Amino acid sequence: MSKIRKITVVTTLLASSVWLAGCGLFGGEEKKQIDPPTDVSLVDEQPALEETNGNSQSGEGKEEAVKNTIKRELYLIDKDGYVVPQTIELPKSEGAAKQALEYLVEKGPVTDMLPNGFRAVLPADTQVDVDIKDGVAIADFSKEFKNYQKEDELKILQAITWTLTQFESIEKVQLRLNGEELTEMPVGGTPIHEELSRASGINLDTSDVVDITNTKALTVYYVGGEPGNYYYVPVTRRVSENTEDNITAAISELAKGPAMSSKLQTEFVPDIALVDKPVLEDGKVTLNFNESILNSFKEKEKKVSQSLLNALVLSLTEQKGIESVEIQVNGKADVVNEEGKKLSEPVVRPDQVNTGSF
């Protein structure tokens, strides 16, 4: 598992409607119209800046704002307890990795930027230094780091790891407390084996696993939040260690949907399946689905919903070697999204996830 595309350019927001299918989430197979997660674009563009005091910024003001800020993914905790990436504009800084962790501190500089329902993950007054060498980020925390609730321990590990590994120069993370290497977390004793990486997973879901001994981690994306505030949530499932086709396995997990006990949603239905084996070549994976992937918005008009497409691309590009996704239906490539645009080109992963303005 790896982050395929990192911070390079900024992306635009989605502005289309989404239909979420049932699967028991909304009652039977009934479809319910909701606002989509206004958070991810599958086309790289320059976004319009926020209006100031009710008036649009001048061209010079926009240019200056772009020069002084940069979008970063901060992994925060939502009201349902999930660790979720939220893309927030931060002041440009030479120590970008250190700055990102400083914006995870409760009552710190992120306070006035927190999205509704989200909270910071690190205890108040925590100080941090970050040293990066040979792809490993060593994060050294002050004594205040120990002042967290035991139930947040694993979430803190995940938030630190995924926030730091958004950067091209960081693949793994080590933790220190006052200069001393941590081999376990200080409150609950969660073991820290060697360096941390995204391979350890996030928002772990083992609800269908009896014995994880012969399994491996696989991360997919579902939809969290509520009407007017939806966003994508990475969830790590466990699949058989003998699974060779991680692409098909990821699609299978998406089709299964989130655990019934969770508050997450999905537009995938169990009937969605691949007609042929995935073909991966030069970073592009070609997928040939059955017609179940088409979402009927009108009687004679079938399309692939944007929410489903986003979740699929985010999930598959978490895997090493996958940079883009091409979709076919029964061997035909003339598929359109819900806006009626043909998906004639492979769809790439956005540079940031959950980019709503707060």
NUSEMAR-597414 format. One line per field, with one value per residue (C-alpha): x, y, z; residue number from 0. Coordinates in Angstrom, 2 decimals. Layout:
<nodes>
xx = X, ...
yy = Y, ...
zz = Z, ...
num = NUM, ...
</nodes>
This chain:
<nodes>
xx = 0.00, 1.37, 0.41, 0.83, 0.42, 1.37, 1.21, 2.05, -0.85, -4.22, -7.56, -11.05, -14.27, -17.05, -20.31, -22.60, -25.40, -24.93, -27.39, -26.48, -27.90, -29.61, -27.96, -29.78, -28.21, -31.24, -33.85, -34.13, -32.93, -34.44, -32.16, -31.84, -30.53, -27.85, -25.24, -21.94, -18.69, -17.54, -14.04, -12.32, -11.84, -10.54, -9.30, -6.44, -7.39, -6.70, -9.54, -11.29, -10.27, -12.68, -14.53, -13.42, -15.99, -18.56, -16.43, -14.34, -10.63, -8.82, -6.48, -3.50, -5.02, -5.67, -2.12, -0.73, -2.94, -1.77, 1.85, 1.48, -0.52, -0.41, -2.89, -1.98, -3.81, -4.36, -5.68, -8.25, -10.88, -14.52, -17.56, -17.91, -14.32, -12.85, -9.42, -10.15, -8.00, -9.11, -7.30, -6.67, -4.72, -1.72, 0.86, 3.85, 6.69, 10.14, 9.54, 6.38, 6.35, 6.83, 4.17, 1.67, 2.06, 1.77, -1.61, -2.74, -2.38, -5.52, -6.00, -3.18, -3.20, -5.72, -8.45, -10.17, -9.78, -11.40, -14.28, -17.60, -17.60, -13.83, -11.20, -7.42, -5.63, -2.58, -2.84, -2.78, 0.63, 2.47, 5.70, 7.30, 10.45, 10.77, 13.99, 13.82, 16.53, 16.50, 12.70, 12.15, 10.63, 11.63, 8.97, 10.15, 7.38, 7.47, 6.15, 2.67, 2.28, 1.36, -1.76, -4.20, -7.14, -6.37, -9.14, -7.42, -4.08, -4.35, -6.00, -3.06, -0.61, -2.62, -3.08, 0.64, 1.68, -0.75, -0.23, 3.55, 3.52, 1.63, 5.06, 7.17, 10.26, 8.61, 7.77, 8.06, 7.80, 9.55, 8.30, 10.31, 9.37, 11.83, 14.51, 13.89, 12.63, 9.12, 8.66, 5.11, 2.61, 2.91, -0.71, -2.22, 0.99, 0.16, 3.34, 5.28, 7.12, 10.05, 8.98, 5.32, 3.93, 0.63, 0.90, -0.20, -3.61, -6.15, -9.63, -9.08, -12.13, -11.77, -15.49, -15.59, -12.25, -12.00, -8.21, -6.03, -2.90, -3.00, -4.39, -3.02, -4.22, -6.14, -7.43, -10.59, -12.66, -16.27, -18.39, -18.78, -20.46, -24.03, -26.21, -24.41, -21.10, -20.04, -16.41, -14.33, -13.04, -10.19, -10.87, -8.41, -9.92, -8.20, -8.07, -6.43, -2.65, -2.86, -4.76, -2.68, -5.11, -5.39, -7.33, -10.21, -10.02, -10.44, -13.45, -14.92, -14.53, -16.16, -19.07, -19.46, -19.81, -18.85, -19.59, -23.27, -22.32, -20.52, -22.04, -20.28, -22.04, -21.28, -22.79, -21.41, -23.96, -23.18, -24.05, -21.14, -18.53, -15.70, -16.39, -12.66, -9.50, -8.01, -5.22, -2.40, 0.06, 2.35, 0.52, -2.94, -5.44, -8.25, -11.45, -14.29, -17.46, -20.91, -23.84, -24.46, -21.88, -24.21, -26.50, -29.83, -30.60, -33.32, -35.34, -33.14, -29.94, -27.40, -24.23, -21.42, -21.97, -19.18, -19.16, -18.70, -16.00, -14.13, -14.23, -13.00, -10.08, -9.06, -9.13, -7.15, -4.49, -3.62, -1.99, 1.61, 2.02, -1.48, -1.71, -4.91, -8.09, -9.88, -13.45, -15.30, -18.75, -19.09, -15.99, -17.16, -15.27, -18.06, -18.94, -20.14, -20.16, -23.25, -22.60, -22.80, -19.08, -17.41, -14.70, -12.52, -9.29, -8.02, -9.01, -6.13, -6.03, -6.58, -3.68, -5.68, -8.74, -11.68, -10.93, -14.11, -13.78, -14.62
yy = 0.00, 3.39, 6.94, 7.21, 10.93, 13.48, 17.20, 18.84, 21.01, 22.04, 20.63, 21.90, 20.97, 18.80, 20.56, 17.76, 15.86, 12.29, 9.47, 6.99, 3.52, 1.50, -1.76, -1.35, 2.03, 4.03, 1.30, -1.49, -0.68, 2.80, 5.57, 8.80, 12.03, 13.69, 16.37, 14.79, 15.16, 18.56, 17.42, 15.73, 16.48, 13.99, 16.78, 19.00, 22.67, 25.89, 26.53, 29.84, 31.55, 32.34, 35.63, 38.15, 40.29, 39.40, 40.68, 38.66, 39.14, 41.10, 39.30, 40.65, 39.53, 36.05, 35.74, 36.86, 34.40, 31.54, 32.52, 32.59, 29.41, 25.76, 22.91, 20.13, 16.99, 16.90, 13.66, 14.64, 12.76, 13.18, 12.98, 9.25, 8.54, 8.00, 9.34, 11.38, 13.48, 17.08, 19.35, 22.75, 25.75, 26.45, 29.23, 28.20, 26.99, 25.55, 22.90, 21.55, 18.18, 19.78, 22.36, 19.65, 17.95, 21.27, 21.68, 18.38, 19.83, 20.57, 24.29, 24.98, 26.91, 24.53, 25.48, 28.09, 25.93, 22.73, 21.47, 21.04, 17.90, 17.40, 17.65, 17.71, 14.53, 15.60, 16.85, 20.60, 22.28, 19.37, 20.52, 18.59, 18.45, 16.45, 15.16, 13.46, 11.13, 8.38, 8.38, 8.15, 11.00, 11.03, 12.92, 13.93, 15.06, 16.94, 15.46, 16.87, 14.18, 11.73, 13.70, 11.87, 9.55, 5.85, 5.31, 7.77, 5.98, 4.06, 7.04, 9.24, 6.76, 6.63, 10.40, 11.09, 8.40, 9.32, 13.08, 12.73, 10.19, 12.57, 14.07, 12.62, 12.45, 10.38, 6.67, 5.69, 7.32, 6.88, 8.37, 9.78, 11.29, 13.85, 12.34, 8.72, 6.28, 4.96, 1.21, 1.45, 4.22, 5.82, 5.53, 2.28, 0.51, -0.05, -1.61, 0.35, -2.13, -0.53, 2.29, 3.15, 3.30, 3.35, -0.42, -0.50, 0.75, 3.27, 2.99, -0.75, -2.92, -6.57, -7.19, -10.12, -11.64, -14.46, -14.82, -12.09, -14.24, -15.19, -11.92, -8.67, -5.07, -3.51, 0.08, 1.26, 4.44, 4.86, 7.96, 9.45, 12.52, 13.69, 15.66, 18.82, 17.57, 14.32, 13.24, 10.20, 7.95, 5.44, 2.09, -0.80, -4.26, -7.62, -10.04, -13.42, -13.33, -15.66, -13.07, -12.24, -9.89, -6.91, -4.92, -7.40, -7.77, -4.02, -3.94, -6.86, -4.95, -1.88, -4.01, -5.56, -2.06, -0.81, -2.78, -2.68, -1.28, 1.69, 4.99, 4.93, 4.67, 3.52, 3.68, 0.29, -2.52, -6.23, -6.93, -4.85, -7.23, -7.42, -9.21, -9.78, -9.75, -6.28, -5.28, -3.21, -1.62, 1.40, 2.53, 2.33, -0.31, -1.15, -2.48, -4.13, -4.10, -5.52, -3.11, -2.97, -0.18, 2.06, 4.24, 5.10, 8.77, 8.83, 6.11, 5.91, 7.35, 5.28, 6.75, 6.06, 8.24, 10.60, 9.40, 5.77, 6.77, 8.79, 5.99, 3.50, 5.66, 6.62, 2.97, 1.55, 4.27, 3.48, 0.39, 0.46, 0.88, 2.19, 5.80, 5.88, 3.90, 3.24, 1.97, -0.14, -1.72, -5.07, -4.26, -0.83, 2.30, 4.79, 5.30, 8.67, 10.21, 11.71, 15.04, 13.29, 13.60, 10.63, 8.97, 8.77, 9.18, 7.21, 8.84, 9.85, 10.29, 13.86, 15.55, 16.18, 14.51, 16.23, 19.76, 21.49, 25.05, 25.53
zz = 0.00, -0.83, -1.56, -5.31, -5.84, -3.21, -2.79, -6.10, -7.21, -5.82, -6.95, -7.51, -5.74, -7.06, -7.73, -8.81, -7.12, -5.96, -5.45, -2.74, -3.17, -0.47, 0.62, 3.92, 4.57, 3.50, 3.63, 1.11, -2.40, -2.39, -3.59, -1.69, -3.13, -1.04, -1.43, -2.52, -0.64, -1.96, -1.52, -4.36, -8.02, -10.52, -12.76, -11.60, -11.75, -9.88, -7.40, -6.94, -3.71, -0.93, -0.94, 1.67, 3.50, 0.87, -2.00, -4.44, -4.05, -6.72, -9.10, -7.19, -3.87, -5.18, -6.46, -3.12, -1.20, -3.40, -2.83, 0.97, 1.61, 0.60, 0.93, 3.36, 4.43, 8.19, 9.66, 12.28, 14.29, 13.27, 15.55, 14.88, 15.90, 12.42, 11.48, 8.36, 6.00, 5.72, 3.30, 4.87, 3.63, 5.85, 5.73, 3.64, 5.83, 5.28, 7.94, 6.30, 8.10, 11.52, 10.73, 9.72, 13.10, 14.93, 13.25, 14.83, 18.36, 20.36, 21.09, 18.64, 15.34, 13.76, 16.26, 14.09, 10.97, 12.25, 10.11, 11.89, 14.01, 13.88, 16.60, 16.76, 17.82, 19.85, 23.47, 24.06, 24.44, 22.78, 21.14, 18.30, 16.21, 13.00, 11.44, 8.03, 6.78, 4.14, 3.88, 7.65, 9.67, 13.33, 15.29, 18.76, 21.13, 24.43, 27.71, 27.02, 24.36, 27.17, 28.14, 25.87, 26.50, 26.20, 23.65, 21.28, 21.30, 18.03, 16.33, 17.32, 15.80, 12.59, 12.34, 12.82, 10.34, 7.56, 7.98, 7.64, 4.79, 2.52, 1.77, -1.05, 1.16, 3.91, 3.70, 7.37, 10.80, 14.13, 17.39, 20.28, 23.61, 24.95, 22.73, 23.77, 21.14, 21.81, 21.48, 22.83, 23.39, 26.86, 28.06, 26.75, 25.81, 22.13, 20.65, 18.05, 15.87, 14.05, 11.73, 11.20, 7.67, 5.82, 5.57, 9.23, 8.12, 9.34, 10.89, 11.21, 10.54, 11.57, 12.09, 9.63, 10.61, 13.14, 13.04, 11.51, 11.61, 7.93, 6.62, 5.22, 5.27, 2.39, 2.52, 0.75, 0.96, 2.10, 2.66, 6.13, 7.57, 7.19, 4.75, 3.77, 5.11, 3.45, 3.06, 2.17, 4.96, 4.49, 6.15, 6.38, 6.00, 6.36, 3.42, 3.03, 2.95, -0.07, -2.09, -5.16, -6.90, -4.56, -7.16, -7.30, -3.53, -3.07, -5.39, -3.47, -0.19, -1.72, -2.92, 0.54, 1.94, 5.38, 8.53, 9.48, 12.88, 11.31, 10.25, 6.90, 3.56, 0.04, -3.42, -4.33, -4.39, -3.95, -7.60, -8.91, -10.28, -12.79, -16.06, -16.72, -14.67, -14.11, -16.48, -14.97, -17.36, -16.91, -13.79, -15.39, -14.33, -16.76, -15.20, -17.12, -14.99, -15.43, -15.82, -12.07, -11.86, -13.87, -11.82, -13.49, -13.00, -15.64, -17.28, -20.39, -19.01, -17.09, -15.69, -13.22, -10.15, -9.17, -5.57, -6.64, -9.11, -6.48, -3.91, -6.50, -7.65, -4.11, -3.04, -5.94, -6.07, -2.45, -3.94, -5.09, -8.84, -9.59, -10.74, -12.79, -13.46, -16.75, -16.59, -19.13, -18.98, -20.75, -22.79, -23.93, -22.95, -23.79, -20.12, -18.83, -15.38, -13.79, -15.53, -18.87, -19.61, -21.27, -19.23, -22.30, -20.35, -17.34, -14.05, -11.78, -8.03, -6.79, -5.06, -1.90, -0.42, 1.31, 0.19, 1.38, 2.71, 6.37
num = 0, 1, 2, 3, 4, 5, 6, 7, 8, 9, 10, 11, 12, 13, 14, 15, 16, 17, 18, 19, 20, 21, 22, 23, 24, 25, 26, 27, 28, 29, 30, 31, 32, 33, 34, 35, 36, 37, 38, 39, 40, 41, 42, 43, 44, 45, 46, 47, 48, 49, 50, 51, 52, 53, 54, 55, 56, 57, 58, 59, 60, 61, 62, 63, 64, 65, 66, 67, 68, 69, 70, 71, 72, 73, 74, 75, 76, 77, 78, 79, 80, 81, 82, 83, 84, 85, 86, 87, 88, 89, 90, 91, 92, 93, 94, 95, 96, 97, 98, 99, 100, 101, 102, 103, 104, 105, 106, 107, 108, 109, 110, 111, 112, 113, 114, 115, 116, 117, 118, 119, 120, 121, 122, 123, 124, 125, 126, 127, 128, 129, 130, 131, 132, 133, 134, 135, 136, 137, 138, 139, 140, 141, 142, 143, 144, 145, 146, 147, 148, 149, 150, 151, 152, 153, 154, 155, 156, 157, 158, 159, 160, 161, 162, 163, 164, 165, 166, 167, 168, 169, 170, 171, 172, 173, 174, 175, 176, 177, 178, 179, 180, 181, 182, 183, 184, 185, 186, 187, 188, 189, 190, 191, 192, 193, 194, 195, 196, 197, 198, 199, 200, 201, 202, 203, 204, 205, 206, 207, 208, 209, 210, 211, 212, 213, 214, 215, 216, 217, 218, 219, 220, 221, 222, 223, 224, 225, 226, 227, 228, 229, 230, 231, 232, 233, 234, 235, 236, 237, 238, 239, 240, 241, 242, 243, 244, 245, 246, 247, 248, 249, 250, 251, 252, 253, 254, 255, 256, 257, 258, 259, 260, 261, 262, 263, 264, 265, 266, 267, 268, 269, 270, 271, 272, 273, 274, 275, 276, 277, 278, 279, 280, 281, 282, 283, 284, 285, 286, 287, 288, 289, 290, 291, 292, 293, 294, 295, 296, 297, 298, 299, 300, 301, 302, 303, 304, 305, 306, 307, 308, 309, 310, 311, 312, 313, 314, 315, 316, 317, 318, 319, 320, 321, 322, 323, 324, 325, 326, 327, 328, 329, 330, 331, 332, 333, 334, 335, 336, 337, 338, 339, 340, 341, 342, 343, 344, 345, 346, 347, 348, 349, 350, 351, 352, 353, 354, 355, 356, 357
</nodes>
